[in-house]
Amino acid sequence: MSRNVVILGATSAIAQAVARQCAARGDRLLLVARNAGKLEALRKSLENLSSHPPACVESDLTDVSSHPELIRKVGAAFTTIDFALVAHGILGDQETLEKDIKTALKILDANFVSAFSLLTLLANQMEPQKCGCLAAISSVAGDRIRRSLYVYGTTKGALNLFLEGLRLRLSPLGVRVLTIKPGFVDSPMTAHLKKNRLFASPDRVAADILQAVDRGREELYTPWFWKWIMRIICLLPRFIFTRLPL
Ligand SMILES: NC(=O)c1ccc[n+]([C@@H]2O[C@H](COP(=O)([O-])OP(=O)(O)OC[C@H]3O[C@@H](n4cnc5c(N)ncnc54)[C@H](OP(=O)(O)O)[C@@H]3O)[C@@H](O)[C@H]2O)c1
């Protein structure tokens, strides 16, 4: 069955993999991203995968004043949204973020404030339809704050709480809310990091996301082993946790 899928932050490596897998199964896509060149390249790469040409909208997602119009466009394109994914985000350099409040606030805007605004507007759009899945890519970094990543972790932890609130509101009405928590993913965001066996490919993460949507899940750790890693990390007493080189 062909679904109506909206992806915000569609040029992210994970989002592009989701878009490819959705196109391959015949879904209708609306892709939103800030970089016109990357968006066009993505649109072209999807042309041969699906008989439905994807619709594309260029938008800087931290411009919250443009969000109501953006979501109006989504509503005009799709009377029912089967799956909406908020994927954009910035990692930032922790040391810089500690010293430079302007840059730190940009991370907060990109990872939380803009997601809060888009998810609220999408929730209002999807509530009356009483079906569909509203999802956002958070991170395992939001489960327990680490010294080395506490600014990014704070933004993702706040996103987790907000998604939990949206779930309490929408789930009784038939709209599912999915919190996606990837571990390390081999994407431009982690290009500077040395890779190891814990890193997953965007394709693997995308396949997990679509399976979680199809199964009606509310929370996804991807790959699966992060659920157990994070469970242990969250259970560690503070005096042990603070001694770990994290
Ligand atoms: N990679 C990981 O290890 C990892 C782990 C856990 C969670 N995540 C989360 O997964 C999501 C996707 O990240 P990724 O790994 O796919 O990395 P990525 O390829 O670097 O994607 C990040 C995307 O965010 C977009 N973006 C940032 N600010 C934006 C804005 N103001 N307006 C529109 N788009 C904006 C970027 O747009 P441009 O293409 O224009 O630069 C980029 O496409 C993020 O939310 C990230 O926090 C990643």
The ligand as an SDF file (V2000), in Angstrom:
LIG
                    3D

 48 52  0  0  0  0  0  0  0  0999 V2000
   25.0380   10.4930   12.9450 N   0  0  0  0  0  0  0  0  0  0  0  0
   24.8490   10.0540   14.1770 C   0  0  0  0  0  0  0  0  0  0  0  0
   25.7200    9.3580   14.7670 O   0  0  0  0  0  0  0  0  0  0  0  0
   23.5640   10.3370   14.8860 C   0  0  0  0  0  0  0  0  0  0  0  0
   23.3150    9.6620   16.1030 C   0  0  0  0  0  0  0  0  0  0  0  0
   22.1370    9.9280   16.7950 C   0  0  0  0  0  0  0  0  0  0  0  0
   21.2230   10.8180   16.2630 C   0  0  0  0  0  0  0  0  0  0  0  0
   21.4830   11.4600   15.0740 N   0  0  0  0  0  0  0  0  0  0  0  0
   20.4830   12.4040   14.5940 C   0  0  0  0  0  0  0  0  0  0  0  0
   20.0430   11.9820   13.3170 O   0  0  0  0  0  0  0  0  0  0  0  0
   19.5560   13.1130   12.5880 C   0  0  0  0  0  0  0  0  0  0  0  0
   20.1340   13.0820   11.1910 C   0  0  0  0  0  0  0  0  0  0  0  0
   21.5440   13.2040   11.2670 O   0  0  0  0  0  0  0  0  0  0  0  0
   22.5390   12.4880   10.2330 P   0  0  0  0  0  0  0  0  0  0  0  0
   23.3320   11.5070   11.0070 O   0  0  0  0  0  0  0  0  0  0  0  0
   21.7680   12.0170    9.0500 O   0  0  0  0  0  0  0  0  0  0  0  0
   23.5410   13.6480    9.8930 O   0  0  0  0  0  0  0  0  0  0  0  0
   23.6050   14.6940    8.6790 P   0  0  0  0  0  0  0  0  0  0  0  0
   23.6680   13.9560    7.3750 O   0  0  0  0  0  0  0  0  0  0  0  0
   24.6950   15.6250    9.0150 O   0  0  0  0  0  0  0  0  0  0  0  0
   22.1870   15.3970    8.7370 O   0  0  0  0  0  0  0  0  0  0  0  0
   21.9000   16.5420    9.4750 C   0  0  0  0  0  0  0  0  0  0  0  0
   20.9270   17.2980    8.6120 C   0  0  0  0  0  0  0  0  0  0  0  0
   20.3370   18.3590    9.3440 O   0  0  0  0  0  0  0  0  0  0  0  0
   20.1040   19.3680    8.4130 C   0  0  0  0  0  0  0  0  0  0  0  0
   19.9060   20.6570    9.0550 N   0  0  0  0  0  0  0  0  0  0  0  0
   20.6280   21.2160   10.0510 C   0  0  0  0  0  0  0  0  0  0  0  0
   20.1440   22.4320   10.3360 N   0  0  0  0  0  0  0  0  0  0  0  0
   19.0900   22.6250    9.4910 C   0  0  0  0  0  0  0  0  0  0  0  0
   18.1880   23.6860    9.2820 C   0  0  0  0  0  0  0  0  0  0  0  0
   18.2720   24.8170    9.9940 N   0  0  0  0  0  0  0  0  0  0  0  0
   17.2310   23.5630    8.3380 N   0  0  0  0  0  0  0  0  0  0  0  0
   17.1450   22.4330    7.6040 C   0  0  0  0  0  0  0  0  0  0  0  0
   17.9770   21.3960    7.7470 N   0  0  0  0  0  0  0  0  0  0  0  0
   18.9330   21.4980    8.6740 C   0  0  0  0  0  0  0  0  0  0  0  0
   21.3520   19.3910    7.5500 C   0  0  0  0  0  0  0  0  0  0  0  0
   21.0620   20.0790    6.3510 O   0  0  0  0  0  0  0  0  0  0  0  0
   22.1490   20.2600    5.1610 P   0  0  0  0  0  0  0  0  0  0  0  0
   22.0790   18.9660    4.3970 O   0  0  0  0  0  0  0  0  0  0  0  0
   21.6350   21.4150    4.4140 O   0  0  0  0  0  0  0  0  0  0  0  0
   23.4670   20.4790    5.8410 O   0  0  0  0  0  0  0  0  0  0  0  0
   21.6010   17.9110    7.3730 C   0  0  0  0  0  0  0  0  0  0  0  0
   20.9390   17.4150    6.2280 O   0  0  0  0  0  0  0  0  0  0  0  0
   19.9410   14.3400   13.4010 C   0  0  0  0  0  0  0  0  0  0  0  0
   18.8030   14.7880   14.1290 O   0  0  0  0  0  0  0  0  0  0  0  0
   20.9890   13.8080   14.3740 C   0  0  0  0  0  0  0  0  0  0  0  0
   21.0320   14.5690   15.5560 O   0  0  0  0  0  0  0  0  0  0  0  0
   22.6150   11.2270   14.3790 C   0  0  0  0  0  0  0  0  0  0  0  0
  1  2  1  0
  2  3  2  0
  2  4  1  0
  4  5  1  0
  4 48  2  0
  5  6  2  0
  6  7  1  0
  7  8  2  0
  8  9  1  0
  8 48  1  0
  9 10  1  0
  9 46  1  0
 10 11  1  0
 11 12  1  0
 11 44  1  0
 12 13  1  0
 13 14  1  0
 14 15  2  0
 14 16  1  0
 14 17  1  0
 17 18  1  0
 18 19  2  0
 18 20  1  0
 18 21  1  0
 21 22  1  0
 22 23  1  0
 23 24  1  0
 23 42  1  0
 24 25  1  0
 25 26  1  0
 25 36  1  0
 26 27  1  0
 26 35  1  0
 27 28  2  0
 28 29  1  0
 29 30  1  0
 29 35  2  0
 30 31  1  0
 30 32  2  0
 32 33  1  0
 33 34  2  0
 34 35  1  0
 36 37  1  0
 36 42  1  0
 37 38  1  0
 38 39  2  0
 38 40  1  0
 38 41  1  0
 42 43  1  0
 44 45  1  0
 44 46  1  0
 46 47  1  0
M  CHG  2   8   1  16  -1
M  END
$$$$
